[in-house]
């Protein structure tokens, strides 16, 4: 019997920005994430985009909806990770996904500090809600690529371990790591 093709991974891309959500400026960060995924992933995936205001409730509720109702395997957020009063993406992420993976944020800050000294102000985290991994990314497109290049090699195996969809990267672009055997 022929096997049916794998179900595409469902990936949420959330831009948290008061100004982008109000149409004051065009979101460039969400499209930068989508372009990154298109460049590195070889397996089929579907992207679910959201542009929402900064703040605790808007981010928390969007993450819960994408994980629980839209059944996302991976959610990548951009924005809301700085020290401004409305930058509450990490707090909202932990409210929606209390199982934190601190290594993601540690590595993202480490590689970002090589680019700009203010990276120490960034508060990106990664956490799990059910079978969904949520990663907070910075708001600048160039910083998004730097952070994803650093942490994405571990993402496919992490998704395997939490029971999410299997994704594969193009090893010529970005080699992911899975233990042998």
N, C-alpha and C positions, 0 to 999 in steps of 0.2 A: 504494500500500500504506500502511495506517495505521502511523504510528510508535508503537513501544511507549513507555510512559512511562519517564523516566530512572530508573536505579537509585538508590535513596535513598543519600545519603551515610551513612557509618558513623562515628559520633562516640563515642569513648570518654570517659567521665567518671570520673575516679579521685580518690577521697578518701583521702589518706594521713593516718591518725590512729590512734594506739594506742587511745585511749579510744573513738572511734566504732566501730572495728573490733571492740572487745571488748564493745560494747553498753552502755558506761558512760553515754554520752549519744547522742542522736539526731543523725545527720549532717544539718546544714542547708546546708552548702556545695555538696554534689553537687546537691541539688534546686534550689538557687539558679542553678547553671550550666544545668541543664535548662530552668528557667523562662526564663532569658535567651535560650537558643537558640530556644525556642518563640515568643518575642516577636519576635526579629529575623529569623529565617530564613523564607523563603517556599518554598523547595524542600523536598521530602520528605527526612527523615533518620531514622535509627534510632540510638537511644542505647544504649550498652553500659556499664552501671554497675559499678563495683568500689569496695568499701570495704576498705582494706587497712591493716595496721600501718605506722607510720613505719619508716624504715630503708632502707638501700641496696638489699639484695637483693630485698625485697618490691616496691619501686617499680620497680627495673630489670626484674625478671622480668615484672611485670604489663605494663609498657610494651611490652616485646618481644612478649609474647603478643598484646596487642591490635593491634599493628602487623602482626606476621607471620602470626598464625593467625586473628585475627578480621578482618583487612584493614581496619582503621580508616583513614579519610582524615585525621581530626583527633582528637587526644587532648587533653583539657583536664584538668589535674590541679589539685587544691586541697590546700593543707596541705604542711607539711614544708619551707617555704622560709625559715624564720627562722634565728636563730643557735643554737638549742638543739642539744645533741649528737646527738639522733636526727632532726633536721631535715636529711635528706640527699636530698631530692627533686631538687635541681639536679644533684648529683653522679651520682645514679642515672640521671637523664635523659640526661646527657652520655655515660654508659657505654652506654646503649641507643641513643642518637641523637647521634653525635659531630659532626654538622654544625650548629653553633650559628648562630642569627640574633640577634646581640646587641641590635639595635634594639628588639626586643620588650621585653626586660627593662629597657632604659634608659628607654623611654617609660612603662612601667608604674610604675617607681619615681618618675619625674618627676611624673606625675599624682597618684600616691598621696601624695607629699610636700605637695601642696596641701591634703590632708585631715588628715594626722597626721605629726608630725616623726619618729616611729619607723619610717616607711616606708623610711628609709635602711638599716634592718636587713634588709629583705626582699631575697631573692636569686632572684627569678623569672627564668626564662630561656625561650627557645624554641629548638627544634632539630628536625632532620629525620632520620627513619629511613625510607629508601626513599621511597615515595609517601605518607608520613604526616608531618604537622606536629604537634609536641607543644608545648604551651604550659603552663608552670607558673603557677598563679595563687595569690594569697594564700588564707588559710583563712577569712577573715570574709566573709559574704555581701555586705555593703555594699561591701567592697573589691573583690570579684570583679566587680561591675557597673562600678565605676570603671575597673578595668583593662581589661575587655573593651570598654567603650565607646571606650577609647583605641586599642587595637590591632586590634579586629575589622574596621575598614574595609579593612585590608590582607590579611586572612585569605583571602577568596575568590580574589584574584589570586595569592597565594602558593600556594594549593592547585592552581590552574591550572598554575603554573610547575613544580611538582614532580610533576605527573601524577596528582593525586588527583581525587576526584569534584568536579564543579562545584556550587557552592552559590551561592545568591542571597539577598540581604538585602532587607527591605522598606525602600525608600528613605525612607519617611515616618517610620520608626523609627530606622534606622541606614544611612546611605549608604555602600556599599562603593566602592572605587576600582579601576577597570581602565583601563589606557591606551586611548585611542581608536585605532582602525585596526589 
